[in-house]
Amino acid sequence: MNDPFAKFRELLDSQYEWPAAFTFKFIAPVEQDALVRNALPAGEITTRLSATQKYISFTILTWITSTDQVIRVYEEMGRIEGVISL
């Protein structure tokens, strides 16, 4: 089966020794604020509205235990319309 996260998984495994602190960054339309917050892992969340107030950026610093946990967060964010992963 073709894993769309295979290269990302390899990179994470080569750069991190789990458990570790990990930072996620996402941008979403303001209308998706609640959906994004509900899908985020627990951690220190910083948000910022765009100049036009149409978008909100999220930076989340959290403790992660595995590569699979990181990928699950990105998969969940990918299900929310308009979310951009950075």
C-alpha positions in Angstrom: 0.0 0.0 0.0 1.3 3.5 -0.9 1.8 5.6 2.3 1.5 9.3 1.4 3.4 10.1 4.6 6.3 7.7 3.9 9.0 10.4 3.3 7.6 12.5 6.1 7.7 9.5 8.4 11.3 8.8 7.5 12.3 12.5 8.1 10.5 12.5 11.5 12.2 9.3 12.6 15.6 10.6 11.6 15.2 14.0 13.3 13.4 13.1 16.5 13.8 10.7 19.4 10.4 10.1 20.9 9.0 11.3 23.2 9.8 14.9 22.3 8.4 18.4 22.1 6.9 19.1 18.7 5.5 22.2 17.1 2.6 22.1 14.7 1.6 25.1 12.5 -1.6 25.5 10.6 -3.6 28.3 8.9 -7.4 28.0 8.6 -10.3 30.2 7.6 -11.7 31.9 10.6 -15.0 29.9 10.1 -13.0 26.7 10.9 -11.6 28.0 14.2 -13.7 25.7 16.4 -13.1 22.6 14.3 -9.4 23.1 14.3 -9.2 23.7 18.0 -11.2 20.5 18.7 -8.8 18.5 16.5 -5.6 19.9 18.0 -3.6 17.9 20.5 -3.3 19.3 24.0 -0.5 21.8 24.4 0.5 25.5 24.3 -1.6 27.1 21.6 -0.8 30.5 20.1 -3.2 32.0 17.5 -3.1 35.1 15.3 -5.6 36.6 13.0 -4.6 37.7 9.5 -4.7 41.4 8.6 -8.0 40.8 6.8 -9.3 38.8 9.7 -10.3 36.0 7.2 -7.7 33.5 8.4 -6.3 32.4 11.7 -2.9 30.8 12.3 -2.3 28.3 15.0 1.0 27.3 16.5 0.9 24.4 18.9 3.8 23.3 21.1 3.0 19.8 22.5 4.6 16.7 23.8 4.5 13.9 21.2 5.2 10.2 21.9 5.6 8.8 18.3 5.8 9.6 14.6 2.4 8.0 14.2 0.9 10.5 16.6 2.3 13.4 14.5 0.9 11.9 11.3 -2.5 11.4 12.9 -2.7 15.2 13.7 -1.8 16.1 10.1 -4.4 13.6 8.8 -7.1 15.0 11.0 -6.2 18.6 9.9 -6.3 17.4 6.3 -10.0 16.5 6.8 -10.9 20.1 7.7 -11.7 22.2 4.7 -9.4 25.1 4.0 -6.7 24.1 6.6 -3.1 24.7 5.4 -0.3 22.8 7.2 3.0 24.5 7.5 
